[in-house]
Amino acid sequence: MPHYIYESRLLKTLTGPVCGVDEAGRGPLAGPVVAAAVILRKGRIPKGLNDSKQLSEEDREDLFPRILDMAVAVGVGEASVAEIDLLNIRMATHQAMARAVRNLAVAAEFALVDGNDAPALPCKCDTLVDGDARSVSIAAASIIAKVTRDRMMRRLHDDHPGYNWASNKGYGTRDHYSGLRAHGVTVHHRRSFGPIANILQGHNIWYGDESGDSIVNALIHQDS
């Protein structure tokens, strides 16, 4: 379970707060990538925090308002599909993270970022592999990012119900590929991603094809 030890170590040498940073939505075929930054204070940490991928949707929704209530500050940033296609998913994710940190109501002096790829942020930062399972601040950020993005995808589903984004959140699942076959590519699809680019070029790569299965399986197993 995540804990506060990394934050505590940093705060011994810092005058300002430490935030945790994480993202949701690097792997889907559709929708934005969303990042969150969260500053927690020792003694005011919601019970049950964990890597968002280890929690049920119900647990994430329950923790979401408690994080907002108990955190010193929460910032959210996103990068649009257009930015993903223009910059690439890595740089768009970094952009979303920087926006999340800038959107904190209390400026962070230092950021702990999930993973091993340090973005350019408005403050100093360090990365922590599997940070969402090790740091409570990063775990909280993972939940805020995941719930925020899931809600976005459910709203997009209302306008484009044929892809079942309310359930698959834009990932390359069987029902999403069935929707692409029936309805084509929307403005919310990432045209720079291989499966969508191949569809636009007229290639019939669908879930169930030998080539499609390998692509889909790779996408499904990316972090959410």
C-alpha positions as CSV (number, residue, x, y, z in Angstrom):
1,M,0.0,0.0,0.0
2,P,1.2,3.6,-0.7
3,H,2.5,5.7,2.2
4,Y,3.9,9.1,3.0
5,I,7.5,8.3,3.5
6,Y,8.7,9.8,0.2
7,E,7.0,13.1,0.9
8,S,8.3,13.2,4.4
9,R,11.9,12.7,3.3
10,L,11.6,15.6,0.8
11,L,9.9,17.9,3.3
12,K,12.9,17.7,5.6
13,T,14.8,19.8,3.1
14,L,12.1,21.9,1.5
15,T,10.2,25.0,2.5
16,G,7.2,24.4,0.2
17,P,4.8,21.5,-0.4
18,V,5.3,18.3,-2.4
19,C,2.7,17.1,-4.9
20,G,2.2,13.7,-6.5
21,V,1.5,13.6,-10.2
22,D,0.0,10.9,-12.4
23,E,-2.0,10.5,-15.6
24,A,-4.8,8.5,-17.1
25,G,-5.4,7.6,-20.7
26,R,-2.1,7.1,-22.5
27,G,-3.2,4.0,-24.2
28,P,-6.8,4.5,-25.5
29,L,-7.7,5.0,-29.2
30,A,-10.0,7.9,-28.3
31,G,-10.3,10.8,-25.9
32,P,-7.8,13.1,-24.1
33,V,-5.0,12.2,-21.8
34,V,-5.7,13.6,-18.3
35,A,-3.2,14.3,-15.5
36,A,-3.6,15.3,-11.9
37,A,-1.4,16.8,-9.2
38,V,-2.3,16.4,-5.5
39,I,-0.8,17.9,-2.4
40,L,-1.5,16.0,0.8
41,R,-0.7,16.9,4.4
42,K,0.4,14.2,6.9
43,G,-2.5,13.5,9.2
44,R,-5.1,14.4,6.5
45,I,-4.8,11.5,4.2
46,P,-8.0,9.7,3.0
47,K,-8.1,6.0,4.1
48,G,-8.0,3.5,1.3
49,L,-5.7,5.3,-1.1
50,N,-4.1,3.0,-3.6
51,D,-3.1,2.8,-7.3
52,S,-6.3,3.6,-9.2
53,K,-5.9,0.4,-11.3
54,Q,-6.1,-1.7,-8.1
55,L,-9.4,-0.1,-7.1
56,S,-12.9,-0.7,-8.3
57,E,-14.8,2.1,-10.1
58,E,-17.1,2.4,-7.0
59,D,-14.1,2.8,-4.7
60,R,-12.5,5.4,-7.0
61,E,-15.7,7.4,-7.1
62,D,-16.0,7.2,-3.3
63,L,-12.4,8.4,-2.8
64,F,-12.6,11.2,-5.4
65,P,-14.6,13.7,-3.2
66,R,-12.7,12.7,-0.1
67,I,-9.4,13.6,-1.8
68,L,-10.8,16.9,-2.9
69,D,-12.0,17.6,0.6
70,M,-8.9,16.6,2.5
71,A,-6.1,17.6,0.1
72,V,-4.2,20.9,0.5
73,A,-4.7,21.4,-3.2
74,V,-5.7,19.4,-6.4
75,G,-4.8,20.4,-9.9
76,V,-6.1,18.8,-13.1
77,G,-4.7,19.2,-16.6
78,E,-5.5,17.5,-20.0
79,A,-4.1,17.3,-23.5
80,S,-6.6,17.1,-26.3
81,V,-6.7,14.5,-29.1
82,A,-5.4,17.2,-31.4
83,E,-2.4,17.8,-29.2
84,I,-1.8,14.1,-28.9
85,D,-1.8,13.8,-32.7
86,L,0.4,16.9,-33.1
87,L,3.0,16.3,-30.3
88,N,2.8,12.4,-29.8
89,I,1.3,10.8,-26.7
90,R,4.5,11.1,-24.6
91,M,4.8,14.9,-25.0
92,A,1.1,15.4,-24.7
93,T,1.1,13.5,-21.4
94,H,4.0,15.8,-20.2
95,Q,1.9,18.8,-21.3
96,A,-1.1,17.6,-19.3
97,M,1.1,17.0,-16.2
98,A,2.6,20.5,-16.4
99,R,-0.9,22.0,-16.7
100,A,-2.1,20.0,-13.6
101,V,0.8,21.3,-11.5
102,R,0.2,24.9,-12.7
103,N,-3.5,24.5,-11.8
104,L,-2.7,23.8,-8.1
105,A,-4.2,26.5,-5.9
106,V,-1.1,26.2,-3.7
107,A,2.2,26.1,-5.6
108,A,4.3,23.0,-5.2
109,E,8.0,23.2,-4.6
110,F,8.6,19.7,-5.7
111,A,6.7,17.0,-7.6
112,L,6.8,13.2,-7.3
113,V,5.9,11.8,-10.7
114,D,4.7,8.3,-11.4
115,G,7.0,6.3,-13.8
116,N,10.5,6.9,-15.0
117,D,10.0,9.7,-17.5
118,A,10.4,13.1,-15.9
119,P,8.4,15.9,-17.6
120,A,9.3,19.6,-17.6
121,L,7.2,21.0,-14.8
122,P,6.9,24.4,-13.1
123,C,8.8,23.0,-10.2
124,K,11.6,20.5,-9.6
125,C,10.6,16.9,-9.8
126,D,11.7,13.3,-9.5
127,T,10.2,10.1,-10.9
128,L,9.1,7.1,-8.9
129,V,8.5,3.8,-10.7
130,D,5.2,2.2,-9.5
131,G,4.7,5.5,-7.6
132,D,0.9,5.1,-7.5
133,A,1.4,2.0,-5.4
134,R,4.1,3.6,-3.2
135,S,3.3,7.2,-2.6
136,V,-0.1,8.4,-1.2
137,S,0.2,11.7,-3.1
138,I,0.7,9.9,-6.4
139,A,-2.0,7.4,-5.6
140,A,-4.4,10.3,-5.0
141,A,-3.4,11.9,-8.3
142,S,-4.0,8.6,-10.1
143,I,-7.5,8.4,-8.7
144,I,-8.3,12.1,-9.6
145,A,-7.0,11.6,-13.1
146,K,-8.7,8.3,-13.7
147,V,-12.1,9.4,-12.4
148,T,-11.9,12.8,-14.2
149,R,-11.1,11.1,-17.5
150,D,-13.7,8.3,-17.1
151,R,-16.4,10.9,-16.5
152,M,-15.3,12.7,-19.7
153,M,-15.5,9.5,-21.7
154,R,-19.0,8.8,-20.3
155,R,-20.1,12.2,-21.5
156,L,-18.6,11.5,-25.0
157,H,-20.4,8.2,-25.0
158,D,-23.7,10.2,-24.8
159,D,-22.9,11.8,-28.1
160,H,-21.3,8.8,-29.7
161,P,-23.0,5.7,-28.1
162,G,-21.9,3.3,-30.9
163,Y,-18.4,2.8,-29.4
164,N,-19.4,1.9,-25.8
165,W,-17.0,4.5,-24.4
166,A,-19.0,4.5,-21.2
167,S,-17.6,1.0,-20.5
168,N,-14.3,0.8,-22.4
169,K,-13.2,4.4,-21.9
170,G,-11.8,4.6,-25.4
171,Y,-9.5,1.5,-25.2
172,G,-9.3,-0.8,-28.1
173,T,-11.8,-3.4,-27.0
174,R,-14.0,-5.7,-29.1
175,D,-17.0,-3.4,-28.8
176,H,-15.0,-0.3,-29.7
177,Y,-13.7,-2.0,-32.8
178,S,-17.2,-3.1,-33.7
179,G,-18.2,0.6,-33.4
180,L,-15.4,1.7,-35.6
181,R,-16.5,-0.9,-38.2
182,A,-20.1,0.3,-38.1
183,H,-19.7,4.0,-37.6
184,G,-16.2,4.9,-38.7
185,V,-13.7,7.3,-37.0
186,T,-14.8,10.3,-35.0
187,V,-13.2,13.6,-34.2
188,H,-12.4,12.1,-30.7
189,H,-10.2,9.3,-32.2
190,R,-6.4,9.6,-32.1
191,R,-5.4,9.6,-35.7
192,S,-1.7,9.2,-34.9
193,F,-2.3,5.8,-33.2
194,G,-1.6,2.9,-35.5
195,P,-5.1,1.2,-35.5
196,I,-6.9,4.4,-36.3
197,A,-4.3,5.5,-38.9
198,N,-4.6,2.1,-40.5
199,I,-8.4,2.3,-40.6
200,L,-8.2,5.8,-42.2
201,Q,-5.8,4.3,-44.8
202,G,-8.4,1.7,-45.7
203,H,-6.9,-1.3,-43.9
204,N,-9.4,-3.6,-42.3
205,I,-7.8,-4.1,-38.9
206,W,-10.5,-5.1,-36.6
207,Y,-10.6,-6.9,-33.3
208,G,-10.4,-10.6,-34.2
209,D,-8.0,-10.3,-37.1
210,E,-4.6,-11.7,-36.4
211,S,-2.9,-8.3,-36.8
212,G,-5.8,-6.6,-34.9
213,D,-5.5,-8.9,-31.9
214,S,-1.9,-8.1,-31.4
215,I,-2.5,-4.4,-31.6
216,V,-5.6,-4.5,-29.3
217,N,-3.8,-6.7,-26.7
218,A,-0.9,-4.3,-26.6
219,L,-3.2,-1.3,-26.1
220,I,-5.4,-3.0,-23.4
221,H,-2.4,-3.8,-21.3
222,Q,-1.1,-0.2,-21.2
223,D,-1.8,1.7,-18.0
224,S,-5.1,3.5,-17.6
